[in-house]
Amino acid sequence: MSTLQQPWAGPQVDAALAADIAVRRPRGFDHRLAGHPLMSIDAIAELGQELGPDSISAEDAVKPLVTAEPAFRELAAEAIADRIRSLAAADSWFTLLNIEQERAYRELVDELVEGVAERAGLDPAGLRRRMGFVFASSPGSVTPAHFDIEHSLLMQLRGRRRLSFGRFGSPEVREREINRYWTGSSFGRLESMPEPVSELELGPGSGAYIPPYTPHWLSNGEEASYSLTVTFFERSNEDESRVQVLNERLRRLGITPKPYGAAPARDRSKAALMRWYAGMRRREETSRSH
């Protein structure tokens, strides 16, 4: 059963999105998810309660734009729903992680990704590892400069935010920041401010495509903000991530690999090796379970 209203309430996109995905170019779009019953404040609060503290990251709302390591808060299970409902009077910044753990939200994530694929002319089977995240934050909140490794579709539900995009200052800075990510020391948070490139003003009914490995940051307006981000991998960022993982393992062995992108043929070989290795691991795990 569809969880989306008809006509299509998800991102209003077309074939231009496929071109942007291919070259990793950010873009804005409209949507009509703000009134969706799964996206009401009460539904989000109840979802947070169901997911529990292990699937929620909590931080102070106001923080510098450059925060190299997140300062996570401890979150009491009994306080989650109330804290999400009372963001306007709080100093809170929450991420509800992997909402696809709950069946209704998994169906919503799948419908959004497949609907976007249909409208952009993409093969939905090629958009894998689909995940959903709800961001809820108090007025004046800041999301520090960071990057994600997934393709992201951000949909603003309530409140207003400014989404800023930047670029790394040099290939060396990019490589250093990505190395920090794969060592598990940064969660994608950046050590230095990227060079600003563009901005989008987001309000209920607007959204943005955020490419993988693209620096970005957000600043809330004077209202509490609630938004949904749906993410996925396709072949290009899956392969880049595979190469980055292998490069990190080589560095641990004292080997200095060529950065991703410096030797495309070598990158393709590394990605193929990692796909083979992942397949072998899956077959071993399957055989052990029988």
Buried (B, 14 or more C-beta within 10 A) or exposed (E): EEBBEEEBBBBBBEEEBBEBBEEBBBBBBEBBBBEBEBBBBEBBBBBBBBBEBEBBBBBBBBBEBBBBEBEEEEBEEEBBBEBBBBBEEBBBBBBBBBBBBBEBBBBBBBBBBBBBBEBBEBEBEEBEEBBBBBBBBBBBBBBBBBBBBBBBBBBBBBBBBEBBBBBBBEEEBBBBBBBBBBEEEBBBBBBEBBEEEEEBEBBBBBBBBBBBBBBBBBBBBEBBBBBBBBBBBBEBBBBBBBBBBBBBEBBEEEEEBEBBEEEEEEBEEBBEEBEEEEEEEEEEEEEEEE
